[in-house]
C-alpha cells in the first residue's frame, strides 16, 4: 500500500514537473501575430484575466492559459496599469515581466532652449498630447508660479526647456506642471543668492540672452551689455523683444519691419526703456546663470560678426564701425 502510494506520488510529481517544463518552454517562445506595433491600454482596476484575454486576442501572446499559469504559479502579485507598446515578437514571460515592471509606453517631447510658450504649444500638439489651444490655455495658469513671480500673467519663462518623457495619454496640465517643476529644480540647483532684484527680472533678462546667442561663452557678456544699458537708462534695443511683440499682436511675418520697431507694445525695447514686462521665451540653465552672474565688463553694444558670434563695443563709434563691417560682409 505504501509502495503504491509512493509510486502514485512520484508519477504525480513527474507530471507536475513535465507540466512546469512545458509551461516554461511555451512561455519562453517569442510570439507576436502582427508585424506592426500593438498598443494596448490597461486602465487601473483591470483584472489579470481581462489582461490575459486582451493580450491573446490582440496577438501579443499565444495563449492566455499559459500567461495565467505563469502568473499564478510564479507567485506574482500585481500587473501595472497603463498604456503599453509591443513592437516585436516577445515571449509570454517577457510580456509578463514588462507588465510587472510597469514598462509603459512613453513619448519623447523635446523643448529646445529659447522656445516661447507658443512654440511649446506647437510641439505639444505635434507630439499628439493635446491641441495647441489647450496647452496655451493651461500656460495662462500663473498660480503655479505665483509664489516666485506674483505679477506674472502666464507661465512664459518658467516652462523649462528640456527633453521630457511622458506617458502617451499625458494631458497639457501635467506637461506644463512638469516643466514648471523642472524650472524650480534648476533654480534650486543654481543657488540663487538673496537679492533685491525680482526673480522676474532675472528670468526676463535670461530670456533676452537666450534669444540673442547660442554660444555659451557669449551669454554672460550679452547679459552684461544689457545690465550696463539698464543701469545707464539706455534703450535695450533688443530685436527679439520686437519679434515677440509682433507675435503677440499676430503681426510677425518673419521680417522685422519699421512698423514693428515703432510699435507701442510694452515689449518693444526700441521704444520703451528698461526690461520688457516679462520673459519673451523660456531660457535654459546657461542663460539663467548668465543673467545671475553677468561678465564684469563695460561693453554697451554688440552686433553679429562676419566670423560668427558677435562683436562687442564700448562706444557708439566702435559699434558703428562693427555694424558697417558686418553689412559689407553680407554684400560679398
C-alpha positions as CSV (number, residue, x, y, z in Angstrom):
1,X,0.0,0.0,0.0
2,X,2.8,2.4,0.9
3,X,4.7,1.4,-2.2
4,X,1.7,2.1,-4.3
5,X,1.2,5.5,-2.7
6,X,4.8,6.4,-3.2
7,X,4.6,5.4,-6.9
8,X,1.5,7.5,-7.4
9,X,3.2,10.4,-5.7
10,X,6.2,10.0,-7.9
11,X,4.0,9.9,-11.0
12,X,2.1,13.0,-9.9
13,X,5.4,14.9,-9.2
14,X,6.7,13.9,-12.6
15,X,3.6,15.1,-14.2
16,X,3.8,18.4,-12.4
17,X,7.5,18.7,-13.5
18,X,6.6,17.9,-17.1
19,X,3.7,20.4,-17.0
20,X,6.0,23.0,-15.5
21,X,8.7,22.4,-18.1
22,X,6.0,22.7,-20.8
23,X,4.7,26.0,-19.4
24,X,8.3,27.3,-19.2
25,X,9.0,26.2,-22.7
26,X,5.7,27.6,-24.1
27,X,6.1,30.8,-22.1
28,X,9.6,31.3,-23.4
29,X,8.8,31.1,-27.1
30,X,8.6,34.5,-28.9
31,X,5.3,35.4,-30.4
32,X,3.6,38.4,-32.0
33,X,1.0,37.7,-34.6
34,X,1.1,41.1,-36.2
35,X,4.2,42.6,-37.8
36,X,3.0,46.0,-36.7
37,X,3.3,47.6,-33.2
38,X,0.4,46.7,-30.9
39,X,-0.6,49.4,-28.4
40,X,-2.8,48.3,-25.5
41,X,-4.2,50.3,-22.6
42,X,-4.9,48.6,-19.3
43,X,-6.8,51.0,-17.0
44,X,-6.4,50.8,-13.3
45,X,-8.5,48.0,-11.9
46,X,-8.3,45.8,-15.0
47,X,-8.3,42.1,-13.8
48,X,-5.5,39.8,-14.6
49,X,-7.9,37.6,-16.5
50,X,-9.0,40.5,-18.7
51,X,-5.4,41.5,-19.4
52,X,-4.6,37.9,-20.4
53,X,-7.6,37.7,-22.7
54,X,-6.8,41.1,-24.3
55,X,-3.2,40.1,-24.9
56,X,-4.3,36.9,-26.6
57,X,-7.0,38.4,-28.8
58,X,-4.6,41.2,-29.8
59,X,-2.0,38.6,-30.9
60,X,0.6,39.6,-28.4
61,X,0.7,36.2,-26.7
62,X,-0.1,32.8,-28.0
63,X,-2.2,31.5,-25.1
64,X,-3.9,33.3,-22.1
65,X,-3.8,29.9,-20.3
66,X,-0.1,29.9,-20.4
67,X,0.1,33.5,-19.3
68,X,-2.3,33.0,-16.3
69,X,-0.5,29.8,-15.3
70,X,2.9,31.5,-15.3
71,X,1.4,34.4,-13.4
72,X,-0.3,32.4,-10.6
73,X,2.3,29.5,-10.3
74,X,5.1,32.0,-10.2
75,X,3.7,33.6,-7.1
76,X,3.4,37.0,-8.8
77,X,1.4,39.7,-7.1
78,X,0.3,42.5,-9.5
79,X,0.4,43.8,-13.1
80,X,0.8,47.5,-13.5
81,X,-1.9,49.6,-15.2
82,X,-1.0,51.8,-18.1
83,X,-0.5,52.0,-21.9
84,X,1.9,49.5,-23.3
85,X,3.5,49.1,-26.7
86,X,4.5,45.7,-28.1
87,X,6.8,46.3,-31.0
88,X,8.3,42.9,-31.9
89,X,8.0,39.2,-31.0
90,X,8.4,38.6,-27.3
91,X,7.8,35.5,-25.2
92,X,4.9,35.3,-22.7
93,X,7.5,35.6,-19.9
94,X,8.8,38.8,-21.5
95,X,5.3,40.2,-21.7
96,X,4.6,39.2,-18.1
97,X,7.8,40.9,-16.9
98,X,7.0,44.0,-18.8
99,X,3.6,44.3,-17.2
100,X,5.0,43.5,-13.7
101,X,7.7,46.2,-14.0
102,X,5.3,48.8,-15.4
103,X,7.3,49.4,-18.5
104,X,4.6,51.6,-20.0
105,X,5.0,53.4,-23.4
106,X,6.4,56.9,-23.3
107,X,6.5,59.7,-25.9
108,X,9.5,62.0,-26.0
109,X,8.9,65.7,-26.0
110,X,11.9,67.9,-26.9
111,X,11.7,71.5,-25.9
112,X,14.7,73.5,-27.1
113,X,16.1,76.4,-25.1
114,X,14.5,79.7,-26.2
115,X,11.1,78.2,-27.2
116,X,8.3,80.6,-26.2
117,X,5.0,79.2,-24.9
118,X,3.6,79.4,-28.4
119,X,6.4,77.3,-29.8
120,X,5.9,74.8,-26.9
121,X,2.2,74.6,-27.6
122,X,3.1,73.7,-31.2
123,X,5.5,71.0,-30.0
124,X,3.0,69.5,-27.6
125,X,0.3,69.4,-30.4
126,X,2.8,67.9,-32.9
127,X,3.6,65.1,-30.4
128,X,-0.1,64.4,-30.0
129,X,-0.6,65.2,-26.4
130,X,-3.2,68.0,-26.8
131,X,-4.2,70.7,-29.1
132,X,-2.2,73.9,-29.3
133,X,-5.1,75.9,-27.9
134,X,-5.5,73.6,-24.9
135,X,-1.8,74.0,-23.9
136,X,-1.9,77.7,-24.4
137,X,-4.9,77.9,-22.0
138,X,-3.0,75.9,-19.5
139,X,0.0,78.1,-19.9
140,X,-2.0,81.0,-18.6
141,X,-2.4,79.4,-15.2
142,X,0.0,81.7,-13.4
143,X,-1.0,80.5,-10.0
144,X,1.6,77.7,-10.3
145,X,4.4,80.2,-10.2
146,X,2.8,83.0,-8.2
147,X,5.0,82.4,-5.1
148,X,8.1,83.1,-7.2
149,X,6.6,85.8,-9.5
150,X,3.4,87.3,-8.1
151,X,3.0,89.6,-11.1
152,X,3.1,87.2,-13.9
153,X,0.1,86.7,-16.2
154,X,1.2,83.4,-17.7
155,X,4.0,80.7,-17.5
156,X,6.3,82.3,-20.1
157,X,9.8,82.0,-18.9
158,X,9.0,79.2,-16.4
159,X,8.4,76.3,-18.7
160,X,11.9,74.9,-18.5
161,X,13.3,73.7,-21.8
162,X,14.4,70.0,-21.7
163,X,13.8,66.6,-23.1
164,X,10.8,65.1,-21.4
165,X,9.4,61.5,-21.4
166,X,5.6,61.4,-20.8
167,X,3.1,58.5,-20.9
168,X,1.1,58.8,-24.1
169,X,-2.1,60.0,-22.5
170,X,-0.5,62.7,-20.5
171,X,-2.6,65.9,-20.6
172,X,-1.4,69.5,-21.1
173,X,-1.7,70.4,-17.4
174,X,0.6,67.5,-16.4
175,X,3.1,68.6,-19.1
176,X,3.1,72.2,-18.1
177,X,3.4,71.3,-14.4
178,X,6.4,69.1,-15.1
179,X,8.1,72.0,-16.9
180,X,7.4,74.4,-14.0
181,X,8.7,71.8,-11.5
182,X,11.8,71.4,-13.6
183,X,12.3,75.2,-13.6
184,X,12.1,75.1,-9.8
185,X,14.6,72.3,-9.6
186,X,17.1,74.1,-11.8
187,X,16.6,77.3,-9.8
188,X,17.4,75.4,-6.6
189,X,20.5,73.9,-8.2
190,X,21.7,77.4,-9.2
191,X,21.6,78.5,-5.6
192,X,20.2,81.9,-6.5
193,X,21.6,84.4,-3.9
194,X,19.3,86.7,-1.9
195,X,18.9,89.9,-3.9
196,X,16.5,92.8,-4.1
197,X,16.3,92.1,-7.8
198,X,13.0,90.3,-8.5
199,X,13.3,86.8,-10.0
200,X,11.0,88.0,-12.8
201,X,13.7,90.4,-13.9
202,X,16.4,87.7,-13.8
203,X,14.2,85.4,-15.9
204,X,13.3,88.2,-18.3
205,X,17.0,89.1,-18.8
206,X,17.9,85.4,-19.3
207,X,15.2,85.1,-22.0
208,X,16.8,88.0,-23.9
209,X,20.2,86.5,-23.6
210,X,18.8,83.1,-24.8
211,X,17.3,84.7,-27.9
212,X,20.5,86.7,-28.8
213,X,23.1,83.9,-28.8
214,X,23.6,80.1,-28.8
215,X,27.3,80.5,-27.9
216,X,27.8,79.6,-24.2
217,X,30.8,81.9,-23.8
218,X,28.9,84.9,-25.1
219,X,25.9,84.7,-22.7
220,X,27.5,86.3,-19.7
221,X,28.8,89.1,-21.9
222,X,25.5,89.8,-23.5
223,X,23.9,89.8,-20.1
224,X,26.5,92.4,-19.1
225,X,25.7,94.6,-22.1
226,X,22.0,94.7,-21.1
227,X,22.8,95.2,-17.4
228,X,25.1,98.1,-18.3
229,X,22.5,99.7,-20.6
230,X,19.8,99.3,-17.9
231,X,22.0,100.9,-15.3
232,X,22.6,103.9,-17.7
233,X,19.0,104.2,-18.8
234,X,19.8,103.4,-22.4
235,X,17.2,101.7,-24.5
236,X,18.0,98.0,-24.8
237,X,17.0,97.9,-28.5
238,X,16.8,94.1,-28.4
239,X,15.4,92.7,-31.7
240,X,13.9,89.6,-30.2
241,X,11.6,91.7,-28.0
242,X,10.3,93.4,-31.1
243,X,9.6,90.0,-32.7
244,X,7.8,88.8,-29.5
245,X,5.7,92.0,-29.5
246,X,4.7,91.3,-33.1
247,X,3.9,87.7,-32.3
248,X,1.6,88.8,-29.5
249,X,-0.2,91.0,-32.0
250,X,-0.1,88.3,-34.7
251,X,1.8,90.7,-37.0
252,X,5.1,89.0,-37.5
253,X,5.9,87.6,-40.9
254,X,9.5,86.6,-40.4
255,X,11.0,90.0,-41.1
256,X,11.4,92.9,-38.6
257,X,9.8,96.0,-40.3
258,X,9.9,99.6,-39.4
259,X,6.3,99.3,-38.2
260,X,7.5,96.7,-35.7
261,X,10.2,99.0,-34.5
262,X,7.7,101.7,-34.0
263,X,5.1,99.5,-32.2
264,X,3.7,100.9,-29.0
265,X,3.8,97.4,-27.4
266,X,5.4,97.4,-23.9
267,X,7.6,94.6,-25.2
268,X,9.2,96.9,-27.8
269,X,12.6,97.8,-26.3
270,X,13.3,100.2,-29.1
271,X,10.5,102.5,-27.7
272,X,10.3,101.7,-24.0
273,X,13.2,101.9,-21.6
274,X,14.0,99.1,-19.2
275,X,13.2,95.4,-19.4
276,X,10.1,94.2,-21.2
277,X,7.1,93.4,-19.0
278,X,8.1,89.8,-18.7
279,X,10.1,86.9,-20.3
280,X,9.9,86.6,-24.1
281,X,10.9,82.9,-24.1
282,X,11.9,80.1,-21.8
283,X,15.6,80.2,-21.1
284,X,17.9,77.3,-20.3
285,X,20.3,76.9,-17.4
286,X,23.3,78.7,-19.0
287,X,21.2,81.8,-19.8
288,X,19.7,81.9,-16.3
289,X,23.2,81.6,-14.9
290,X,24.4,84.4,-17.2
291,X,21.6,86.7,-16.0
292,X,22.5,86.0,-12.4
293,X,26.3,86.4,-13.0
294,X,27.0,88.8,-15.9
295,X,30.5,89.2,-17.1
296,X,32.3,92.1,-15.4
297,X,32.7,94.4,-18.5
298,X,31.8,97.8,-19.7
299,X,30.5,96.8,-23.1
300,X,27.4,98.7,-24.2
301,X,26.9,97.3,-27.7
302,X,27.1,94.2,-29.8
303,X,26.4,93.2,-33.4
304,X,26.7,90.0,-35.4
305,X,30.2,89.2,-36.5
306,X,31.2,88.1,-40.0
307,X,33.3,85.3,-38.3
308,X,30.3,84.1,-36.3
309,X,29.1,85.2,-32.9
310,X,29.1,88.9,-32.0
311,X,31.4,91.9,-32.0
312,X,31.2,93.8,-28.7
313,X,31.9,97.5,-28.4
314,X,32.3,100.1,-25.6
315,X,31.4,103.2,-27.6
316,X,28.9,104.1,-30.3
317,X,31.7,104.9,-32.7
318,X,33.2,101.4,-32.3
319,X,29.8,99.9,-32.7
320,X,29.0,101.7,-35.9
321,X,32.3,100.5,-37.4
322,X,31.4,96.9,-36.4
323,X,28.0,97.3,-38.0
324,X,29.5,98.7,-41.2
325,X,31.9,95.8,-41.3
326,X,29.1,93.3,-40.9
327,X,27.0,94.9,-43.6
328,X,29.8,94.9,-46.0
329,X,30.4,91.2,-45.3
330,X,26.8,90.5,-46.3
331,X,27.3,92.0,-49.7
332,X,30.4,89.9,-50.5
